[in-house]
Amino acid sequence: MGTYKLQIATGTDLSAGTCDNVSVVLVGVQGESDKHQLPRHWSNFQAGASLFHSPQASDFEINVQKDLGELLLVRLSTERYKTFNMDAWYCRYVNVTSPAGHLNQFPVYTWIPSSTSVEIPEGKGQILSEDLHPLLQEQRKAELLTKREAYKWKVYAEGLPQTIDVTGVNELPPNEQFSYKKLNSFQGGLQVISSEFMADGFLTCTESWTDLNDIKLVAFAKKSKISEVVAKMWKEDSFFGYQYLNGNNPMVIKKCLQIPENFPVSDCMVAHSLGSSTSLQKEMQGGNIFLADYKFLQDIPANKSVNGKQQYVAAPMCLLWKNPQDQLVPIAIQLSQIPGENSPIFLPSDNEYDWLLAKMWVRNSEFHIHELVTHYNQVHLLAGTFSVATNRQLPMSHPVYKMMIPQLRFTLNINILSLDKLVGAGGVFDQATSLDRNGAVILQKKAMKEVTYSSLFFPDDIQARGLETVPNYLYRDDGMKVWAAIESFVSSVVNHYYTSDEMVRGDPELQAWVAEIFTKGFQERESSEIPSSLETKVSLIKYLTMVIFRCSAQHSAVGSSQFDFFSWTPNGPSTMKSPPPTAKGVTTMKTILATLPDVNTSAFIISYIWLLSVEPEDRRRLGNYPDVRFIEEEIQKSIKVFQDKLAEISKYIQKRNESLPLPYPYLDPDLIENSVSV
């Protein structure tokens, strides 16, 4: 009973404000207030201070004639004002100060459609239990029922993670759509580079390149310091090997302890590389031999429609050696999975052009494995699964929801765009790669069958591939630092809300979330060892760390590096116009130029990888949470500790990179985005 003071904040996006009437009801343990329509403040509208103009926080007072007791909820309602157009409103928060001076915080951070009503629980993170007030239990049920109508599952392709059931980005729930600033930046970037290439004639030229140096005309239309170095060093064997450690796909090579039967490399073949003082067996025993195997590409049908021409794909195997200078260098390449007379093993001692073309075929395979498996399957599609499941199974007051939702910002928007523009009919893969959309899906399905929990768990993956001690592996070194910072933050949050393993096992919303990810993301494939339930706090910490790292740091490592390593077409050709060589001594520079993508194909791919490597505006770095969903002081302290750790890592990486001829910036926390948003 008495006067309650309210502060209500509108979002910062240009379209966040509304002209609708907004009303509020306060709900407490002893009852609820009348419905209060909030004043409009029209007199200040022209000055940019309208009640729901973006961005601003407005203060109100409402008189309540009964004792509400402890506040549990606020109910916000919007109704169309006169004949004005109905428009959604983005509310950031509602703060309520009681007559006794107690502050209650209600984080909202959601779009409220016109002519609707939503209930927002008080901001403390809460786990569903019998002790939770019945009104809050009902609010959670109602919230999830509503969200499950908006977030329905759809099979993109059998055997792949499911996605949200929409046909375009305009059908996405408003909370999933790009902000006005990000959308304009994203679309503007593509228009700018496409216009440049079109004006220069690159996008209309369907001829082959006649000189490798001419590729600089398009490759350097947009360039970076690293892309320029790549264009200079791409022929060097040491740089070829370097990319397996610190390029855009540092997740392929494995330590080789036994030469595969279908890759009959002998000592005499590699003697030129290893020298006379050692042997292949000795080097394997010493942990110095590594294998990159592109078996997933075997028997994948190649694209037949790039500029109306048949394209080609290979499934190579590449053996690498860590030499005494601690360089990783290739020592043997076979361009198929089936050895024989028509599948020679290419060596550094071969004809210069034979060896160069063999390496280019490996890089073409690397392009497809990177884009479709490492990047799209294991980051984008899984992040999309995490996003849909989070919204369907976790209410906004659940602490795991509060922790997860910043990691899922804009993910569904970019994924729906990708399904349309990249792997959809007439998309990038149809127009410009060795695999059309049908071949792309076949590859994705094959690769998804071998995804395991360990392969998604960063430290386990490094160990499983035998790369714990290989020198100059900056992806590993930086990744372990970022992983440890995330794990520490997750531990502090989990230990705050879950005081026992029994609480984890007994949390029905959490268990439903994990089960749905297992079902919809991994098709209940038990061989993946992906958990379908969680039994302990330790298992929950591990799971959340994996999800957050994958949505942020892992995406940065494989996404923001694309342009640097693929913009120089010979270092990452998106397609090959001639079949793999079946004999040695027949390759010339003319052969290589006739095999590389046409001029327009090169320009087309460069425009897209540039767009997908440069994060548009409206960015949020890892650990940066402007939406204050956690109101507890202890969690705010944990966030600050997390941010300080990330700042230390960033400082270390930037200082180290100053002394490197080729810096590795992709896991610098200052560059890592919270979510998969491009």
Secondary structure, DSSP 8 states (H G I E B T S, - for coil): -EEEEEEEEE-SSTT----SEEEEEEEETTEE---EE----GGGGGGT--TT-SSEEEEEEEEESS---SEEEEEEEEE--TTS----EEEEEEEEE-TTS-EEEEEEEEEE-TT-EEEEE-SS-----TTS-HHHHHHHHHHHHHHHHHS-EE-SSTTS--EES-SSGGGS-GGGS--HHHHHHHHHHHHHHHHHHHHTTGGG--S--S-GGGGHHHHTTS--HHHHHHHHHTT-HHHHHHHHHHSS-TTS-EE-SS--TTS---HHHHHHHH-TT--HHHHHHTT-EEEEE-GGGTT----S-BTTB--B----EEEEEE-TTS-EEEEEEESSSS-BTTB-EE-TTS-HHHHHHHHHHHHHHHHHIIIIIIIIIIIIIHHHHHHHHHHHH--TTSHHHHHHGGGGTTHHHHHHHHHHHTSSTTSHHHHHSSS-HHHHHHHHHHHHTT--HHHHSHHHHHHHTT-SS-TT-HHHHHHHHHHHHHHHHHHHHHHHH--SHHHHHT-HHHHHHHHHHHHHHHTT-GGG---SS--SHHHHHHHHHHHHHIIIIIHHHHHTTHHHHHSSGGGS-S-BSS---SSSS---HHHHHHHS--HHHHHHHHHHHHHTTS--SS--BTT---S-----HHHHHHHHHHHHHHHHHHHHHHHHHHT-SS---TT-TTT-BSS---
